Each structure stands twice: as C-alpha cells, then as structure tokens.
C-alpha cells in the first residue's frame, strides 16, 4: 500500500488569507482523499477554518504566531521573524 502524501501549507499565505488556503485544501482532499495536510500559521485562525471543513479535521497544525508585513523586505523579514508561517514551513518541511 502506498504511503499517503503529506503537504505542508503556509495557511497565512496568499492575499485572501486562511479561508481560501483551507478551502483549497478541502477541495484537494475530495479529489485525493489520502492526502495529509499540515497547516502552518496562527493556530486559532486555522482551527476556526478547519471547523468549516470536516474533511480537514485530522490535519496537523504548527503554530506560527508572527506575521510578516506586506511592506517588509523578504530577506529582513525572514531574519527577524523566526516564528512566522513561511519560516516554519521552510525550516521544518523543506529539504
């Protein structure tokens, strides 16, 4: 039996935020039911959206409380904000 694919998602990413990111994951889970999701970002916001998508109830959440402001330069933001969602994904999930 093939191992399920695990996908880490920066739930805070995107201009429209958590709602769209989780809606996309919920849609993907209807197409590929064996996918496992790890959402990284503000845990409270992620949990509120997961409540709207029962298919995502078993998803793992990695809390990352810091936010990178839109006007911040990416290189400075990464150095400053060690507990942001984008940094947590990069450190914990990328090879």
Order of alpha helices (4+ residues) and beta strands (2+ residues): beta-alpha-beta-alpha-beta-alpha-alpha
